[in-house]
């Protein structure tokens, strides 16, 4: 993985995280937005401009790719690089959570 990609995506924005997290299963942009809304009880909403701008950037950077088109909608999926970045971010979030609970502190 390029250092530049790691610096750009870790730590990740909440939007970026949810997009990659949802793309563990191939989806189109609208489907990602719907899934995020359900997962967060409506607390996180990704607008179309943010959604498609982020998808475009992630595709350009090689984190996701178009795997199909249905009714003029692009279906995206994670690439190996996208999975690697997502896993780094999940590990970072898990570490933050553990630390917030007082776990793993070296006294």
Order of alpha helices (4+ residues) and beta strands (2+ residues): alpha-alpha-alpha-alpha-beta-beta-alpha
